[in-house]
Amino acid sequence: MKNELKIRAEKIVSTLKEIGADACLLSTSVNIYYATGRIIIGYVYINTDGKVLSLVRRPNNVQGENVFFIRKVEQLPEILSSLSLPMPKRLMVEGDEISFGEWTRIANCTGSELINGSNIMRLIRSVKTDWEISQLSLSANIQSDVLRKVPTVYTKGMTDHEFSVEVEKIFRLAGCLGLFRIYGGTMEAYMGSVLAGENACEPSPYDFALGGAGMHSSLPLGHNGSLLKEGQTVMVDINGNFTGYISDQSRTFSIGKLPQYAYDAHNVSIEIQDAIAEKGKPGVTCEELYQMSLAIAQKYGFEKNFMGLTQQAKFVGHGIGLVINELPVLCDRNRAILEVGNTIALEPKFVFPEVGAVGTENSFVVTENGMKKLTSAPEEIIDLLV
């Protein structure tokens, strides 16, 4: 990891110089892990000379160069002084993720002008190194293998809750870490979701493609205890966190035969995915890809069922990595362009009353020649009764 962490530090330092900051002070688990390869409670300080300091509150057994044990952030000036390092005039912090109280304490003890760097760090993380892509690929391979086993845990007469428990079990036995990191204070989930039949039509308060009523009002997402019935679909979207890097892959199953339009829409989903993957080259805007997906859905008359029914998600793909919703987001009015090394989940899905959700979701990496697929479970609708 030594060379990998050096590459990441260089990316952060280069960005600090671009925005005119003298240093950054990171405090969220995702960014601390990104910068150091480990989780601590505390801070990571990086200046434009490339000096990386770990300011640790917990655990008490962290070892390595430039590790300092602290009780509070107010000890930062003393540590910098002991190293003959100047106080930063402009300091980047994660303004969207720390509290107002924390922001105030940092500003008061450093005397620095604080810059909100939450989105800046997301942009830095959005372009993956070769090592990061290898970790995401490993998660994708394991997730694909587990999804191939899903039909083996189905038993006639199951509820969607019972089915979800069995699916989650095979994921955990395969090494899924369980943790489903999501960016944003109002975003919550556990493992992922299993959506059967009419429940797939339920709108979600969260910014996911599809919702589901959930088992309890405190987590309105995913399966709701309904009996799995013939003529319905079951969409399995359980997170692929096997390495800290989360691959994203949904697959659609059926309980017996479906109406023909469901199979037709599923095929349109794959057509949209493949079209985006072919066109998704460096320099193409996120908006272009989203508009293309809408045009294909409209061409086949499925635009009213695209990405939801009563509440339609306004995106068709999103970045993935240490959190499930990294940048970039393939949505309307987003002029951000794709870059080599972006890792993106494409999830064109359709929802129909009574039948449920159809479609696919796969993880890709952007290359010079388009998007390369990382996930590999079979994409056709698989009948659980066969």
ZAVO-220347 format. One record per residue (C-alpha): x, y, z. Coordinates in steps of 0.05 Angstrom, whole numbers, plus 32768, in hexadecimal, padded with zeros to 4 digits. Layout:
@xx->X	yy->Y	zz->Z
...
This chain:
@xx->8000	yy->8000	zz->8000
@xx->803B	yy->802F	zz->8009
@xx->803F	yy->8043	zz->7FC0
@xx->7FF3	yy->8044	zz->7FBA
@xx->7FED	yy->8075	zz->7FF4
@xx->8023	yy->80A0	zz->7FD6
@xx->7FFB	yy->80A5	zz->7F95
@xx->7FBD	yy->80B9	zz->7FBC
@xx->7FE3	yy->80ED	zz->7FE5
@xx->7FFF	yy->810B	zz->7FA5
@xx->7FB8	yy->8111	zz->7F89
@xx->7FA1	yy->8135	zz->7FC8
@xx->7FDE	yy->8163	zz->7FC9
@xx->7FD5	yy->8175	zz->7F80
@xx->7F8D	yy->8187	zz->7F8C
@xx->7F9E	yy->81B0	zz->7FCA
@xx->7FCE	yy->81DA	zz->7FA0
@xx->7F99	yy->81E3	zz->7F6A
@xx->7F66	yy->81FF	zz->7F9B
@xx->7F99	yy->822A	zz->7FBF
@xx->7F96	yy->8204	zz->8001
@xx->7FD4	yy->81F8	zz->802D
@xx->7FBB	yy->81B7	zz->804C
@xx->7F7F	yy->818B	zz->805A
@xx->7F64	yy->816C	zz->809A
@xx->7F3C	yy->812D	zz->808D
@xx->7F0F	yy->810F	zz->80C2
@xx->7EDD	yy->80E0	zz->80A0
@xx->7EEA	yy->8095	zz->809E
@xx->7EE7	yy->8090	zz->8052
@xx->7F1A	yy->80C7	zz->8046
@xx->7F47	yy->80B1	zz->807F
@xx->7F47	yy->806B	zz->8062
@xx->7F54	yy->8087	zz->801D
@xx->7F90	yy->80AF	zz->8036
@xx->7FAF	yy->807D	zz->8066
@xx->7F93	yy->8037	zz->8057
@xx->7F77	yy->8030	zz->809D
@xx->7F3D	yy->8048	zz->80C8
@xx->7F4A	yy->8075	zz->8103
@xx->7F21	yy->80A5	zz->812C
@xx->7F46	yy->80E6	zz->8127
@xx->7F62	yy->810D	zz->80ED
@xx->7F92	yy->8109	zz->80B3
@xx->7FB8	yy->8148	zz->80A3
@xx->7FD9	yy->8150	zz->805E
@xx->7FFF	yy->818E	zz->8048
@xx->8016	yy->81A4	zz->8003
@xx->805C	yy->8189	zz->8011
@xx->803D	yy->8144	zz->8014
@xx->8045	yy->813C	zz->805F
@xx->8010	yy->810B	zz->807A
@xx->8001	yy->810C	zz->80C4
@xx->7FD2	yy->80DB	zz->80E8
@xx->7FB3	yy->80FC	zz->8125
@xx->7F95	yy->80C1	zz->814A
@xx->7F61	yy->80C0	zz->8182
@xx->7F51	yy->8076	zz->817A
@xx->7F6A	yy->803F	zz->8177
@xx->7FA7	yy->8045	zz->81A3
@xx->7FD2	yy->8012	zz->817E
@xx->7FDD	yy->8037	zz->813C
@xx->8026	yy->8035	zz->8126
@xx->804C	yy->8056	zz->80EE
@xx->806E	yy->8095	zz->80D9
@xx->8050	yy->80D8	zz->80ED
@xx->801C	yy->80B9	zz->811C
@xx->8006	yy->80E7	zz->8155
@xx->7FD5	yy->80D4	zz->818C
@xx->7FA6	yy->810D	zz->819E
@xx->7F69	yy->811B	zz->81C9
@xx->7F4E	yy->8156	zz->81A1
@xx->7F58	yy->817C	zz->8161
@xx->7F73	yy->81B8	zz->8188
@xx->7FB5	yy->8192	zz->818E
@xx->7FC3	yy->819B	zz->8143
@xx->7FE8	yy->81DD	zz->8149
@xx->8017	yy->81C0	zz->817E
@xx->8026	yy->8183	zz->8152
@xx->8034	yy->81AE	zz->8115
@xx->8062	yy->81DB	zz->813E
@xx->8089	yy->819E	zz->8158
@xx->8096	yy->818B	zz->8110
@xx->80A9	yy->81D2	zz->80FB
@xx->806D	yy->81D4	zz->80CC
@xx->8048	yy->8215	zz->80C1
@xx->7FFE	yy->821D	zz->80D1
@xx->7FD5	yy->821B	zz->8091
@xx->7FB7	yy->825C	zz->807A
@xx->7F82	yy->8237	zz->8052
@xx->7F6C	yy->81F2	zz->806C
@xx->7F3E	yy->81C2	zz->8047
@xx->7F0E	yy->819B	zz->8073
@xx->7ED1	yy->816F	zz->8065
@xx->7E9E	yy->81A6	zz->806F
@xx->7E62	yy->817E	zz->8057
@xx->7E70	yy->8146	zz->8088
@xx->7E8A	yy->8164	zz->80C8
@xx->7E5E	yy->8189	zz->80FA
@xx->7E5B	yy->81D5	zz->8100
@xx->7E7B	yy->81CC	zz->8145
@xx->7EB6	yy->81A6	zz->8127
@xx->7EBE	yy->81D9	zz->80F0
@xx->7EC0	yy->8211	zz->8124
@xx->7EF3	yy->81ED	zz->8150
@xx->7F21	yy->81E1	zz->8116
@xx->7F1C	yy->8229	zz->80FF
@xx->7F28	yy->8243	zz->8145
@xx->7F64	yy->8218	zz->8156
@xx->7F88	yy->8221	zz->8113
@xx->7F74	yy->8268	zz->8101
@xx->7F6F	yy->824E	zz->80BA
@xx->7F3E	yy->8260	zz->8084
@xx->7F16	yy->8220	zz->807B
@xx->7F03	yy->8204	zz->8037
@xx->7ECC	yy->81D1	zz->802D
@xx->7EEE	yy->8195	zz->800D
@xx->7EB8	yy->815F	zz->8011
@xx->7EA8	yy->8161	zz->7FC6
@xx->7EF2	yy->816B	zz->7FB6
@xx->7F04	yy->812A	zz->7FD8
@xx->7ECB	yy->8106	zz->7FB4
@xx->7EE8	yy->811F	zz->7F72
@xx->7F2E	yy->8107	zz->7F86
@xx->7F12	yy->80C2	zz->7F98
@xx->7EE9	yy->80BE	zz->7F58
@xx->7F26	yy->80AE	zz->7F2D
@xx->7F41	yy->806B	zz->7F45
@xx->7F88	yy->8052	zz->7F45
@xx->7F99	yy->800E	zz->7F27
@xx->7F9C	yy->7FF1	zz->7F6D
@xx->7F57	yy->800B	zz->7F7E
@xx->7F3B	yy->7FEF	zz->7F3D
@xx->7F59	yy->7FAB	zz->7F4F
@xx->7F36	yy->7FAD	zz->7F93
@xx->7EF4	yy->7FC0	zz->7F73
@xx->7EFD	yy->7F89	zz->7F40
@xx->7F09	yy->7F56	zz->7F77
@xx->7EC8	yy->7F6C	zz->7F99
@xx->7EA4	yy->7F68	zz->7F56
@xx->7EBD	yy->7F21	zz->7F49
@xx->7EA7	yy->7F07	zz->7F8D
@xx->7E64	yy->7F2B	zz->7F89
@xx->7E59	yy->7F0C	zz->7F44
@xx->7E68	yy->7EC6	zz->7F5E
@xx->7E37	yy->7ECF	zz->7F99
@xx->7DFF	yy->7EE9	zz->7F6C
@xx->7E05	yy->7EA9	zz->7F43
@xx->7DF2	yy->7E83	zz->7F82
@xx->7DB3	yy->7EAB	zz->7F91
@xx->7D83	yy->7E79	zz->7F70
@xx->7D9C	yy->7E42	zz->7F9F
@xx->7D80	yy->7E65	zz->7FDD
@xx->7D39	yy->7E6F	zz->7FC3
@xx->7D02	yy->7E43	zz->7FDF
@xx->7CBA	yy->7E46	zz->7FC8
@xx->7C8D	yy->7E69	zz->7FFB
@xx->7CC4	yy->7E99	zz->8013
@xx->7CB7	yy->7EE1	zz->8025
@xx->7CE5	yy->7F16	zz->8008
@xx->7D02	yy->7F1F	zz->804F
@xx->7D14	yy->7ED5	zz->8055
@xx->7D32	yy->7ED5	zz->800F
@xx->7D5A	yy->7F14	zz->801F
@xx->7D76	yy->7EF5	zz->805E
@xx->7D8E	yy->7EB8	zz->8038
@xx->7DAD	yy->7EE3	zz->8001
@xx->7DD0	yy->7F0F	zz->8034
@xx->7DEA	yy->7ED0	zz->8056
@xx->7E0D	yy->7EB7	zz->8017
@xx->7E2B	yy->7EFC	zz->800D
@xx->7E45	yy->7EFE	zz->8054
@xx->7E61	yy->7EB7	zz->8050
@xx->7E87	yy->7ECC	zz->8011
@xx->7EA8	yy->7F03	zz->8038
@xx->7E7B	yy->7F40	zz->802E
@xx->7E90	yy->7F72	zz->8063
@xx->7E47	yy->7F87	zz->806B
@xx->7E59	yy->7FD1	zz->8071
@xx->7E34	yy->7FF9	zz->803D
@xx->7E55	yy->803D	zz->803D
@xx->7E2B	yy->8075	zz->801E
@xx->7E3C	yy->80BE	zz->8015
@xx->7E09	yy->80EE	zz->8031
@xx->7DEB	yy->80F9	zz->8076
@xx->7DA5	yy->80E4	zz->8060
@xx->7DB9	yy->80A4	zz->803D
@xx->7DB0	yy->8062	zz->8061
@xx->7DAE	yy->8018	zz->804F
@xx->7DC0	yy->7FD3	zz->806A
@xx->7DE3	yy->7FA2	zz->803B
@xx->7DB8	yy->7FB8	zz->8000
@xx->7D73	yy->7FA6	zz->7FE9
@xx->7D47	yy->7F6D	zz->7FD0
@xx->7D09	yy->7F87	zz->7FAB
@xx->7CD0	yy->7F58	zz->7F99
@xx->7C92	yy->7F68	zz->7F71
@xx->7C68	yy->7FA4	zz->7F83
@xx->7C98	yy->7FB9	zz->7FBA
@xx->7CC9	yy->7FD0	zz->7F84
@xx->7C97	yy->8007	zz->7F73
@xx->7C9C	yy->8026	zz->7FB9
@xx->7CC0	yy->8069	zz->7FB7
@xx->7CFC	yy->8072	zz->7FE5
@xx->7D0E	yy->80AF	zz->800E
@xx->7D56	yy->809F	zz->7FFD
@xx->7D79	yy->80B1	zz->7FBC
@xx->7D7D	yy->806A	zz->7FA1
@xx->7D64	yy->8053	zz->7F5E
@xx->7D2D	yy->8028	zz->7F7D
@xx->7D0E	yy->8027	zz->7FC2
@xx->7CE3	yy->7FF3	zz->7FE3
@xx->7CBB	yy->7FFD	zz->8023
@xx->7CEB	yy->7FD8	zz->8050
@xx->7CDB	yy->7FB0	zz->808F
@xx->7CD5	yy->7FEC	zz->80BE
@xx->7CC6	yy->8036	zz->80B9
@xx->7D0C	yy->8046	zz->80D5
@xx->7D2C	yy->8029	zz->8096
@xx->7CFB	yy->802F	zz->805C
@xx->7D24	yy->800A	zz->8027
@xx->7D23	yy->7FC5	zz->8008
@xx->7CFB	yy->7F86	zz->8018
@xx->7CBA	yy->7F8E	zz->8041
@xx->7CA7	yy->7F47	zz->8055
@xx->7C7C	yy->7F38	zz->8018
@xx->7C71	yy->7EF1	zz->8000
@xx->7C96	yy->7EE1	zz->7FC0
@xx->7C61	yy->7ED2	zz->7F8B
@xx->7C61	yy->7EB6	zz->7F45
@xx->7C63	yy->7EEB	zz->7F0E
@xx->7C8F	yy->7F1A	zz->7F37
@xx->7CD7	yy->7F2F	zz->7F30
@xx->7D0A	yy->7F30	zz->7F68
@xx->7D43	yy->7F62	zz->7F5F
@xx->7D80	yy->7F53	zz->7F8A
@xx->7DAD	yy->7F8F	zz->7F97
@xx->7DDB	yy->7F7B	zz->7FD1
@xx->7E1C	yy->7FA1	zz->7FD9
@xx->7E5E	yy->7F85	zz->7FC2
@xx->7E8C	yy->7F9F	zz->7FF9
@xx->7EC1	yy->7F68	zz->7FFD
@xx->7EFF	yy->7F95	zz->7FFD
@xx->7EE8	yy->7FD8	zz->8017
@xx->7EDA	yy->7FEA	zz->7FCE
@xx->7E90	yy->7FDE	zz->7FBF
@xx->7E7C	yy->7FBF	zz->7F7D
@xx->7E33	yy->7FCA	zz->7F69
@xx->7E0C	yy->7F95	zz->7F44
@xx->7DC1	yy->7F87	zz->7F41
@xx->7DA1	yy->7F49	zz->7F23
@xx->7D58	yy->7F3A	zz->7F13
@xx->7D37	yy->7EF7	zz->7F23
@xx->7CF0	yy->7EE1	zz->7F16
@xx->7CBE	yy->7EB5	zz->7F3A
@xx->7CA6	yy->7E8F	zz->7EFD
@xx->7C91	yy->7EAF	zz->7EBB
@xx->7C8C	yy->7EFA	zz->7EB3
@xx->7C64	yy->7F24	zz->7E81
@xx->7C89	yy->7F2D	zz->7E40
@xx->7C91	yy->7F78	zz->7E4A
@xx->7CBB	yy->7F6B	zz->7E88
@xx->7CED	yy->7F42	zz->7E5F
@xx->7CEC	yy->7F78	zz->7E29
@xx->7CFB	yy->7FAF	zz->7E5B
@xx->7D33	yy->7F85	zz->7E79
@xx->7D53	yy->7F80	zz->7E35
@xx->7D4D	yy->7FCB	zz->7E2C
@xx->7D72	yy->7FD3	zz->7E6E
@xx->7DAC	yy->7FAB	zz->7E53
@xx->7DAA	yy->7FD3	zz->7E12
@xx->7DAE	yy->8014	zz->7E39
@xx->7DE8	yy->7FF9	zz->7E63
@xx->7E0F	yy->7FE2	zz->7E26
@xx->7E03	yy->8024	zz->7E02
@xx->7E1D	yy->804D	zz->7E3D
@xx->7E59	yy->801F	zz->7E45
@xx->7E6B	yy->8028	zz->7DFC
@xx->7E63	yy->8073	zz->7DFC
@xx->7E7F	yy->807E	zz->7E42
@xx->7EC4	yy->8095	zz->7E2F
@xx->7EF0	yy->80CC	zz->7E4E
@xx->7ED4	yy->8111	zz->7E3D
@xx->7E8B	yy->80FB	zz->7E37
@xx->7E5D	yy->8120	zz->7E67
@xx->7E31	yy->80FD	zz->7E9A
@xx->7DF6	yy->8123	zz->7E7E
@xx->7E00	yy->8106	zz->7E38
@xx->7DFE	yy->80BF	zz->7E52
@xx->7DC0	yy->80CB	zz->7E7C
@xx->7D9B	yy->80EB	zz->7E42
@xx->7DAE	yy->80B1	zz->7E15
@xx->7D91	yy->8080	zz->7E48
@xx->7D4F	yy->80A7	zz->7E49
@xx->7D4C	yy->80A8	zz->7DFE
@xx->7D53	yy->805C	zz->7DFA
@xx->7D1D	yy->8052	zz->7E30
@xx->7CEF	yy->8080	zz->7E09
@xx->7CFD	yy->805D	zz->7DC8
@xx->7CDF	yy->801D	zz->7DE4
@xx->7CA6	yy->8040	zz->7E09
@xx->7CC0	yy->8031	zz->7E4F
@xx->7CD1	yy->8078	zz->7E65
@xx->7C99	yy->8079	zz->7E9A
@xx->7CB7	yy->803B	zz->7EBB
@xx->7CFF	yy->8050	zz->7EB7
@xx->7D25	yy->8055	zz->7EF9
@xx->7CE6	yy->8051	zz->7F23
@xx->7C9B	yy->8056	zz->7F1A
@xx->7C79	yy->8088	zz->7F48
@xx->7CBD	yy->80A8	zz->7F59
@xx->7CF2	yy->80A4	zz->7F24
@xx->7D3C	yy->80AA	zz->7F34
@xx->7D5D	yy->80DF	zz->7F08
@xx->7D9E	yy->80B9	zz->7EFB
@xx->7DB3	yy->807A	zz->7ED7
@xx->7DF8	yy->806E	zz->7EF7
@xx->7E26	yy->8085	zz->7F2E
@xx->7E6E	yy->8080	zz->7F44
@xx->7E83	yy->8047	zz->7F73
@xx->7EBE	yy->803A	zz->7FA0
@xx->7EC8	yy->8043	zz->7FEB
@xx->7E7F	yy->805B	zz->7FED
@xx->7E47	yy->8042	zz->7FC1
@xx->7E36	yy->8087	zz->7FA5
@xx->7E78	yy->80A5	zz->7F8F
@xx->7E7F	yy->80D7	zz->7F58
@xx->7E6F	yy->80DE	zz->7F1E
@xx->7E23	yy->80D8	zz->7F1A
@xx->7E04	yy->80CB	zz->7ED5
@xx->7DCA	yy->80FB	zz->7EDA
@xx->7DA9	yy->8135	zz->7EB6
@xx->7DCB	yy->817A	zz->7EB7
@xx->7E0D	yy->815C	zz->7ECE
@xx->7E43	yy->8176	zz->7EA0
@xx->7E7B	yy->8150	zz->7EC4
@xx->7EA3	yy->8126	zz->7E94
@xx->7EBA	yy->80DF	zz->7E9A
@xx->7F04	yy->80D1	zz->7EA9
@xx->7F2F	yy->8093	zz->7EA2
@xx->7F2C	yy->8070	zz->7EE5
@xx->7EE4	yy->8083	zz->7EF7
@xx->7EC0	yy->8046	zz->7F12
@xx->7E75	yy->8048	zz->7F05
@xx->7E38	yy->801D	zz->7F12
@xx->7E06	yy->801F	zz->7ED8
@xx->7DBF	yy->800D	zz->7EEF
@xx->7D89	yy->8018	zz->7EBB
@xx->7D4B	yy->7FFA	zz->7EDB
@xx->7D00	yy->7FF7	zz->7ECE
@xx->7CC6	yy->7FED	zz->7EFE
@xx->7C81	yy->7FD2	zz->7EEE
@xx->7C43	yy->7FCD	zz->7F1B
@xx->7C38	yy->7F88	zz->7F3A
@xx->7C72	yy->7F6A	zz->7F14
@xx->7CAB	yy->7F91	zz->7F34
@xx->7CF0	yy->7FA8	zz->7F1C
@xx->7D18	yy->7F90	zz->7EE1
@xx->7D5C	yy->7FA5	zz->7EC8
@xx->7DA4	yy->7F9C	zz->7ED8
@xx->7DDD	yy->7FBF	zz->7EFB
@xx->7E27	yy->7FB6	zz->7EF0
@xx->7E68	yy->7FD7	zz->7F05
@xx->7E96	yy->7FF5	zz->7ED1
@xx->7ED9	yy->8019	zz->7ECC
@xx->7EE3	yy->8050	zz->7E99
@xx->7F1B	yy->8043	zz->7E68
@xx->7F33	yy->8068	zz->7E2A
@xx->7F07	yy->803B	zz->7E00
@xx->7EC8	yy->803D	zz->7E29
@xx->7EAF	yy->801B	zz->7E68
@xx->7ECA	yy->7FD7	zz->7E7B
@xx->7E9A	yy->7FAB	zz->7EA2
@xx->7EB4	yy->7F8F	zz->7EE5
@xx->7E78	yy->7F66	zz->7EFA
@xx->7E64	yy->7F25	zz->7ED8
@xx->7E27	yy->7F01	zz->7EF5
@xx->7DF5	yy->7EEB	zz->7EBF
@xx->7DCA	yy->7F26	zz->7EAA
@xx->7D8B	yy->7F03	zz->7E91
@xx->7D4E	yy->7EFC	zz->7EBE
@xx->7D55	yy->7EB9	zz->7EE2
@xx->7D17	yy->7E93	zz->7EF6
@xx->7D1C	yy->7E7B	zz->7F3E
@xx->7CE7	yy->7E45	zz->7F32
@xx->7D10	yy->7E21	zz->7EFD
